[in-house]
Amino acid sequence: MSERSAKAVDWNGIGLGMVSAGKFEEAAACFRRAVELDPDLAPAQNNLGAALVHLGKFAEAEQPLSEALRLNSADSQALHNMGLVCRNCGRQEEALGWFDQALEAQPTFPDCYNNRGIALLDLRRAQDAVADFHRAMQQDPASAQAISNLGNAYRDLGRNDDAIACHRKAVELQPTYVEAWYNLGTLLVTLGQMEQAVQCLKQATALRPGFALAHLNLGVALASLRRRDEAIASFSRALEVDPGNALARAQRMHFLARKCDWDALEADMKLLPRLGVEGGIIPPFAVLGLEDAPMRHLERSRRFAAQTFAKVAPPLAAPTTRPERLKIGYFSFDYTEHAVMQLAVGLFEAHDRDRFELHAFSYGPPKDNPMRRRLEAAFDRFTDVSTLSDAAIAAASRKAGIDIAVDLQGYTEGSRLGIFAHRAAPLQMTFLGYPGTTGAPFMDYMIADPIVCPPQWRDAYSEKLILLPDCYQPNGRRSLAKQVPTRTEAGLPEDGFVFCCFNNSYKIGPPEFDIWMRLLKAVDGSVLWLLAPTPDVERNLRVQAERRGVSADRLVFAPPASVPDHLDRQALADLFLDTFAYNAHTTASDALAAGLPLVTKLGDGFAARVAAIILTAAGMAELITTSETDYEAMALNLARNPEQLAAIRGKLRATIDSSPLFDAPRFARAIEAGYDDAFGRLVNGEPANDFEVAARPVNQSG
């Protein structure tokens, strides 16, 4: 052996010592020195490649591994390491070839079976992966890695109980196995078991403080438990570790907006135009209230759908005839006391049961309250599918023979669009729950109207559009408690002008608030009446008012109340001031039902145009403005001219009962016509396309 070769062997030995000490950067330097001295030292070439793989430098690892295999093509370790390189570089099929060669050279190789299984999972071949993980466990029964990965395969197959059992067994075998805690925690988040998820993800972050994804998912779980300050802290820690994590940034922005913490939000707002449009994906709803930018909302939805629902089942066979009763399946997380159901329950009850059969698929947690019981009674069949996977729910829908599957969730909390990726029906639509496009190729139609989806913004929606004649939003008559408090009881001045906004706090931003504060300055004795979802919202908005030269006590915060009581107390206000990027939706209908006029600004995107169609359907289109200047001027004019405001209120009282807005049977006939037309096109072999539904009298059922 030459002197150089001897030194190369020595450097290789030193490198192995560094590996044993967990010093992989130093180990790679030693192995690199060894191959410089003797390029034909195959173990050093393989060890260099393996160290680089461990450091995540996969592209760099390929060259020394190729050299190792040139020197010894049957080296099972080098073959396995080359498979790891290919797998981590997204070349999964190529990785399987390398793993197969490694197993041919060394049949007893549990790590190779484990990594081959991971590659199969990446290829969405979960059933095949199960077999590989079982082989790894047979060869190494104590392999926590293989057991946890088997849990991931079971998760992908919808066998959630088996998946949980695997992850729990993995952490019992190896309590410090971070990935198993993470896998268990993220699965529990998916299943809505948030308290348990928090414990698992906290364990993962304690074991590895620099685990950005664990901090991110911990934030999601905490947010679902309404522990929002803790959630923001978790999202912030994820960003400290990984500043480019778009998901963590979008989630933090959303929850800062919910707190109206505009100071903390300011720096992130500069990044908003590129967030989710370039780089990583984000949940589209997170930033819907932060900007009115329809084309960016579309791009975020498209990118999110493409990555989240990478495997989409082909369309189902088109029917050849319309059945006597068209089966409509409505899918939702929110079959309970929820804004969407307050709107939709009247529609469900008004459907023509001679021509339509209604099926509810409820995947939210079961509830026992008056609204839930009313909803259950409104359907021909109400099915709780909360324990089923997306694939299983889609299969249940197909088994029930659903003709049209209607998503009521979009990207709002509890979203399960994966059901539709698995094809729940021959025709699939999105409606009501999410004011925007899904960007998903498996959604055929979106139900809208010509105002929320005008021609100039047609390209901002991936679905074909069914445009209803009066308003896309269904409404039934509101139940009033008839126990209106006095202004004093509500904490309001008896004589001063009361502006109000009862929109969610995340919809309020500096542009609106600036105008509202100028209105308070301009109208002596006036107050602004808002909801108080949390103490920090109240605190932050009072601080913002003081900064704008308005005394904090001119902001009055309404405590929580039942829906009827809240409707009744709105009569105490004089004028509702809408928000811009994300209008009042159900809240706008509530205000008009209570006889409270609302001033809105017509924006560009769906969410920024809803109040305009509601006002139009109520016969109050004169309250729609098209600029911030006009919005402010109209609000100020009405506040300073009581006679004009009284005339507006009188007109609202006179027209509201005869308007289409709260006419559930009229709406039912319109949407049924939309269902019929869309289904007829499918039966006739025509592609889905935009169309408008003509207005129909209430007494016409066809």
VENWO-V142515 format. One record per run of one state. SS is the DSSP state (A for helix, B for strand, O for the rest). FROM is the first residue (numbers start at 1). LEN is the number of residues. If there is no record, write none. Layout:
# VENWO-V142515
ss->(SS & SS)
from->(FROM & FROM)
len->(LEN & LEN)
This chain:
# VENWO-V142515
ss->(O & A & O & A & O & A & O & A & O & A & O & A & O & A & O & A & O & A & O & A & O & A & O & A & O & A & O & A & O & A & O & A & O & A & B & O & B & O & A & O & A & O & B & O & A & O & B & O & A & O & B & O & A & O & B & O & A & O & B & O & B & O & A & O & B & O & B & O & A & O & A & O & B & O & A & O & A & B & O & A & O & B & O & A & O & B & O & A & O & A & O & A & B & O & A & O & A & O & A & O & A & O & B & O)
from->(1 & 3 & 21 & 24 & 38 & 42 & 55 & 58 & 72 & 76 & 89 & 92 & 106 & 110 & 123 & 126 & 140 & 144 & 157 & 160 & 174 & 178 & 191 & 194 & 208 & 212 & 225 & 228 & 242 & 246 & 259 & 262 & 270 & 272 & 275 & 276 & 278 & 279 & 284 & 288 & 294 & 309 & 326 & 333 & 339 & 351 & 356 & 363 & 370 & 379 & 381 & 385 & 390 & 400 & 404 & 408 & 418 & 422 & 427 & 431 & 445 & 450 & 455 & 461 & 464 & 469 & 498 & 502 & 505 & 508 & 510 & 523 & 527 & 532 & 535 & 548 & 552 & 555 & 559 & 563 & 573 & 575 & 578 & 586 & 594 & 598 & 602 & 606 & 609 & 610 & 618 & 621 & 624 & 626 & 628 & 641 & 642 & 656 & 660 & 663 & 664 & 684 & 691 & 693)
len->(2 & 18 & 3 & 14 & 4 & 13 & 3 & 14 & 4 & 13 & 3 & 14 & 4 & 13 & 3 & 14 & 4 & 13 & 3 & 14 & 4 & 13 & 3 & 14 & 4 & 13 & 3 & 14 & 4 & 13 & 3 & 8 & 2 & 3 & 1 & 2 & 1 & 5 & 4 & 6 & 15 & 17 & 7 & 6 & 12 & 5 & 7 & 7 & 9 & 2 & 4 & 5 & 10 & 4 & 4 & 10 & 4 & 5 & 4 & 14 & 5 & 5 & 6 & 3 & 5 & 29 & 4 & 3 & 3 & 2 & 13 & 4 & 5 & 3 & 13 & 4 & 3 & 4 & 4 & 10 & 2 & 3 & 8 & 8 & 4 & 4 & 4 & 3 & 1 & 8 & 3 & 3 & 2 & 2 & 13 & 1 & 14 & 4 & 3 & 1 & 20 & 7 & 2 & 10)
